[in-house]
Amino acid sequence: MKTTADSVSAGGPRPNGDWTDNPLLTAQEVSHMTSIPVSTLHDLAVRREAYPSLPSDGPVHVRLGPRRRRWLLSDVSDFLNSRRVTG
């Protein structure tokens, strides 16, 4: 029998169903998807946290601890979709 912890670590459904099919991504994974360097992703996140009222580039992140950030796949997708150029 799988536990909730097993499901979460395996990228499965999250507790309360909030993030089902919406995995948390590392900075390395987001960098691979967006071509934004890992260090820049962290710099953008620091800026967003320090100045929440100012507009910020980069996808919205989730703060999991003092030294741990993750990005929801849906937020990264939204960020990429907002940068689409259609003619």
N, C-alpha and C positions, 0 to 999 in steps of 0.2 A: 504494500500500500504506500502510495506517495504522500508525503506530508506537504503542508503549505510551504515550508522552507525548501523542500526538494523542487516544488513547482516554480518557486521564485528563482532559485539558483539555476534552474534549467531553462529560464526564459518563458515559463508558462504563465498561467493566470496569476495575478497579484491578489493579495488579500483585499477583500471587499469588492473585487471585480473592477477596481478603478483603472488599472492599466493593462487589462487583458489585451493581448495582441499589440501591445505598445511597449516594447522593451526599453530598458535603460541602456544607453550607449556610453562608452568611455570616450575620452577626448581623442584617443587614437582612432576609434571607429568614426567619430564625427569628422575628424580631419580627412580620413580616407574618402568619405562621402562628399565633402564640400571643398576639398583642396585648401582649406584654411589651416595653417600650421597649428600644432598643438599649443605652442606657447602663446600664439595670438588668441586662440579660443579661451585660454585661461585669463589672458589680459582683458579681453572683452567681458568675461564673467565678473572679474574684479571691478571693472568700471561700472557695470550694470548694478552690482551690489552697493558700491559706494555712492552712486548718483542715480537712484531709481527713477527720478523724475525726468532725466535727460534721455533723449532717444539714443538707442544703442544698436550697433551692428552686431551680427552674430545671432545664432539661435538661443532661445531662452533655455536656461539650465535649471537643474534641481540640485539644491544644496543638501547633501547627506551628512555632512560633518564638517569640522573645521578645515580639513584638508581633502575633502572628497566631494567632487561634483560629477554629475551625470546629466545626460541629455536624453529626453524622450524622443523616440523615433518620430512621433507625430510632430513635435516641435521642430525638429531638423527638416522634416518634409515641408512643413509650413514655411520655414525660412527659405528653403530652396524655391518653393512655388512663388513666394513673394518677390523673388529676384528674376523670375522668368521675363524674358523680353519677347513680346509678341508683335508681329508687324502686320 
